[in-house]
């Protein structure tokens, strides 16, 4: 008999409720952020499934800090998010991860 592979498969897409639980916000707030900041994100298989790609989860972490902790307005947070480079975005993601530990 062959050995079973025990590598953990990393998820590519997350349900909206999983990301809302991770950020500790309600799903409605996350849905409004998704609609305002990322209107071209893919929809799920059916109209009830809302999915978020893995690379956007970090952007939602940065938005959480910008909007709820640093008190940016939605247009101000949008401008700040678009002006961020990769290093700044990683800094915000690390700050969020350290805050939630």
C-alpha positions in Angstrom: 0.0 0.0 0.0 1.2 3.5 -0.8 1.6 6.2 1.8 -1.0 8.9 1.9 0.3 12.4 1.3 -0.2 14.5 4.3 0.7 17.9 2.8 -1.8 20.6 3.7 -3.6 22.0 0.7 -3.7 25.8 0.8 -7.1 27.3 0.0 -7.3 29.6 -3.1 -10.7 31.0 -2.4 -12.5 31.8 0.9 -16.1 32.2 1.7 -17.2 35.7 2.7 -18.2 34.4 6.1 -14.8 33.0 6.7 -13.1 36.3 6.0 -15.7 38.2 8.1 -14.9 35.9 11.0 -11.2 36.4 10.5 -11.6 40.2 10.5 -14.2 40.1 13.3 -16.7 42.2 11.4 -20.1 41.3 10.2 -20.7 40.0 6.7 -22.7 43.0 5.6 -19.8 45.3 6.3 -17.4 43.0 4.4 -19.9 42.9 1.5 -20.1 46.7 1.3 -16.3 46.9 1.4 -16.1 44.3 -1.4 -18.7 46.2 -3.5 -16.9 49.6 -2.9 -13.2 48.6 -3.2 -13.3 45.5 -5.5 -16.4 45.6 -7.7 -14.8 43.2 -10.3 -14.1 40.3 -7.8 -15.5 37.0 -9.1 -18.8 35.7 -7.9 -19.3 32.1 -6.8 -20.9 29.2 -8.7 -24.4 30.4 -7.9 -25.7 33.7 -6.9 -25.6 33.0 -3.1 -22.0 32.0 -2.9 -19.7 35.0 -2.3 -16.0 34.1 -2.6 -12.8 36.1 -2.0 -9.5 35.1 -3.6 -6.5 34.5 -1.3 -4.6 37.5 -2.5 -7.5 39.8 -1.6 -7.7 38.6 2.0 -4.5 40.6 2.8 -6.1 43.7 1.2 -9.1 43.3 3.4 -6.8 43.1 6.5 -5.2 46.4 5.4 -8.7 47.9 4.9 -9.7 46.8 8.4 -6.8 48.7 9.9 -7.3 51.8 7.7 -11.0 52.1 8.2 -11.6 50.9 11.7 -8.3 51.6 13.5 -6.9 54.6 11.7 -10.3 56.1 11.0 -9.9 56.7 7.2 -13.1 57.5 5.2 -14.0 55.0 2.4 -12.6 57.3 -0.3 -9.5 58.1 1.7 -8.9 54.4 2.4 -9.4 53.6 -1.3 -6.8 56.3 -2.3 -4.4 55.0 0.4 -4.9 51.3 -0.7 -4.2 52.2 -4.3 -1.1 54.1 -3.5 0.4 51.3 -1.3 3.3 49.3 -2.7 3.9 45.6 -1.8 6.1 46.3 1.2 3.5 48.7 2.8 0.7 46.2 2.2 2.8 43.5 3.8 3.5 45.8 6.8 -0.2 46.3 7.3 -0.9 42.5 7.0 1.8 41.8 9.6 0.4 44.5 11.9 -3.0 43.0 11.6 -1.7 39.5 12.3 0.3 40.7 15.4 -2.8 42.5 16.6 -5.0 39.4 16.4 -2.6 37.1 18.3 
